[in-house]
């Protein structure tokens, strides 16, 4: 597991990312999951939301914007945002490089991305 982004409106709802390859976990493939915990039944429902174009690549971080519902992930090839059932580059100003950490500052509407060897970047989110 490489990251957890908890929905501030529902502590029983989170998004979880994994940094491995599907080949290492063929019985339950996936890199990004929408997880709902049922406190009454003590069970969790995991829904794979890799979508149509994420591919089999490690996801190294995750951040959730509860205002817009945008879900951001970091990979070895940059930062992506979920658009419908697919993933698109989060912004043209972020480099397509290995990004290992994401933090979303909801008060100031800024996404921070820590890259490997290319510094840290910030992205203002409307």
C-alpha angles and dihedrals in degrees: 000000000000104000149002127204113188120206104241090210093055122028089196092062124075143153117230130194131201127204100204134092124259090239089070093052107030095159093061110020123183145103105208124040135184104215128195118187119208106211093191095054097029090230134122130215114215118198118189108227099177086125129195102313113025094099127192100312131127116261108214103185144005138204132180129209104206093190097059098018090236116155117205126195133185123218140168086274102048140278122322134189125208114249112181105309097337139066125241133180109281094225141341091242094065114085120239093243138117107294117190106179140035130188125179118206102202094184093059097027094236130138115208120203124192112205134194107258096338100083128240124306135200128209122196110222119203 
